[in-house]
Amino acid sequence: MLAQSLLAASAAIFLVLGTIHLVYTFASNKFSPRDAALEARLREVSPVISRETSMWNAWIGFNASHSYGATLYGLVYGYLAIFRFDVLRAMPFVLAVGFAFLAGFAIVAVRYWFSIPRNGILLSLALYVAACIAAYA
């Protein structure tokens, strides 16, 4: 029961962060630059990889897909923690994938992001590791 609760808490953090991120992407200006002229340029300039999009559209698309990944982790691992923990515990590969996913996010968060997502991701990772230890103790 402890392992389930820890894993569910880890997943809930990502579900909340991913959902907030998605709302901020499409329903706020939270990811807009403080300099309006910069945003205008981002809407005009294409990345080297393709002229079919702008840096602004790529930025919005990245943020949206990033949100979907965090939300998907939260939903899938939250569901497994709450309703099918026996299945999850019997699948070390799936537990390893969850760890790799969170560890990857943690590395990026520490290197590139600000304190709120970084701290949430580090807490989620710590809860996940604690859940795995508790599951096999």
LINQUI-V365185 format. One record per helix or strand. SS is the DSSP state (hx for helix, st for strand). FROM is the first residue (numbers start at 0). LEN is the number of residues. Records with the same first field share a line. If there is no record, write none. Layout:
# LINQUI-V365185
SS=FROM-LEN ; FROM-LEN
This chain:
# LINQUI-V365185
hx=1-26 ; 35-9 ; 54-29 ; 84-5 ; 91-21 ; 114-22
